[in-house]
Amino acid sequence: MAEAEQPERLRGDRRTTVDDIRGLMASATPHFALQLRNRVRKLIAGLDADDPARLAGERAIAELQQIAYSGETRGEGEEPLRPLPSLSDHAVAP
């Protein structure tokens, strides 16, 4: 996943929406959380403090930070899916 944004979202006459933020969050995993966080930051940068998309974006940024460094548990049914490890759980090669 790249940090590049879809050109349609960056058009000057197009306003960032809560659905844009939700669309990015749909693909959140620990391994891509920091790239998504940066994309959300870019999308909400020029919005007013009380704009619904900015508020959703700020919540998304906090959630993405948590996912990146704490991992994520998925599934709560009878057969839960295995947890996705955080970035901290992976050894980084020098």
HUURQUI-V735446 format. One record per residue. N is the residue number from 0. RES is the residue in three letters. SS is DSSP state (alpha for helix, beta for strand, coil for the rest). PHI is phi in radians with two decimals (NA if undefined). BURIAL is 1 if it has 24 or more other C-alpha atoms within 12 Angstrom, else 0. Layout:
# HUURQUI-V735446
N|RES|SS|PHI|BURIAL ; N|RES|SS|PHI|BURIAL
This chain:
# HUURQUI-V735446
0|MET|coil|NA|0 ; 1|ALA|coil|-1.73|0 ; 2|GLU|coil|-1.53|0 ; 3|ALA|coil|-1.17|0 ; 4|GLU|coil|-1.69|0 ; 5|GLN|coil|-1.11|0 ; 6|PRO|alpha|-0.94|0 ; 7|GLU|alpha|-1.05|0 ; 8|ARG|alpha|-1.26|0 ; 9|LEU|alpha|-1.69|0 ; 10|ARG|coil|-1.00|0 ; 11|GLY|coil|-1.05|0 ; 12|ASP|coil|-1.60|0 ; 13|ARG|coil|-1.78|0 ; 14|ARG|coil|-1.58|0 ; 15|THR|coil|-1.19|1 ; 16|THR|coil|-2.08|0 ; 17|VAL|alpha|-1.06|1 ; 18|ASP|alpha|-1.11|0 ; 19|ASP|alpha|-1.07|1 ; 20|ILE|alpha|-1.15|1 ; 21|ARG|alpha|-1.06|0 ; 22|GLY|alpha|-1.07|0 ; 23|LEU|alpha|-1.20|1 ; 24|MET|alpha|-1.18|1 ; 25|ALA|coil|-1.08|0 ; 26|SER|coil|-1.81|0 ; 27|ALA|coil|-1.29|1 ; 28|THR|coil|-2.39|1 ; 29|PRO|coil|-0.96|1 ; 30|HIS|coil|-1.28|1 ; 31|PHE|coil|-1.95|1 ; 32|ALA|alpha|-1.04|1 ; 33|LEU|alpha|-1.25|1 ; 34|GLN|alpha|-1.15|1 ; 35|LEU|alpha|-1.14|1 ; 36|ARG|alpha|-0.98|1 ; 37|ASN|alpha|-1.16|1 ; 38|ARG|alpha|-1.14|1 ; 39|VAL|alpha|-1.09|1 ; 40|ARG|alpha|-0.98|1 ; 41|LYS|alpha|-1.12|1 ; 42|LEU|alpha|-1.16|1 ; 43|ILE|alpha|-1.69|1 ; 44|ALA|coil|-0.92|0 ; 45|GLY|coil|-1.66|0 ; 46|LEU|coil|-1.49|0 ; 47|ASP|coil|-1.10|0 ; 48|ALA|coil|-1.02|0 ; 49|ASP|coil|-1.75|0 ; 50|ASP|coil|-1.16|0 ; 51|PRO|alpha|-0.99|0 ; 52|ALA|alpha|-1.19|1 ; 53|ARG|alpha|-1.16|1 ; 54|LEU|alpha|-1.08|1 ; 55|ALA|alpha|-1.13|1 ; 56|GLY|alpha|-1.12|1 ; 57|GLU|alpha|-1.14|1 ; 58|ARG|alpha|-1.14|0 ; 59|ALA|alpha|-1.10|1 ; 60|ILE|alpha|-1.05|1 ; 61|ALA|alpha|-1.10|0 ; 62|GLU|alpha|-1.16|1 ; 63|LEU|alpha|-1.14|1 ; 64|GLN|alpha|-1.03|1 ; 65|GLN|alpha|-1.10|1 ; 66|ILE|alpha|-1.06|1 ; 67|ALA|alpha|-1.09|1 ; 68|TYR|alpha|-1.78|0 ; 69|SER|alpha|-2.02|0 ; 70|GLY|coil|1.50|1 ; 71|GLU|beta|-2.60|1 ; 72|THR|coil|-1.79|0 ; 73|ARG|coil|-2.11|0 ; 74|GLY|coil|1.38|0 ; 75|GLU|coil|-2.32|0 ; 76|GLY|coil|-1.44|0 ; 77|GLU|coil|-1.12|0 ; 78|GLU|coil|-2.07|0 ; 79|PRO|coil|-1.11|0 ; 80|LEU|coil|-1.34|0 ; 81|ARG|coil|-1.18|0 ; 82|PRO|coil|-1.14|0 ; 83|LEU|beta|-1.55|1 ; 84|PRO|coil|-1.23|0 ; 85|SER|coil|-1.39|1 ; 86|LEU|alpha|-1.11|0 ; 87|SER|alpha|-1.18|0 ; 88|ASP|alpha|-1.36|0 ; 89|HIS|coil|-1.77|0 ; 90|ALA|coil|-1.22|0 ; 91|VAL|coil|-1.75|0 ; 92|ALA|coil|-1.28|0 ; 93|PRO|coil|-1.18|0
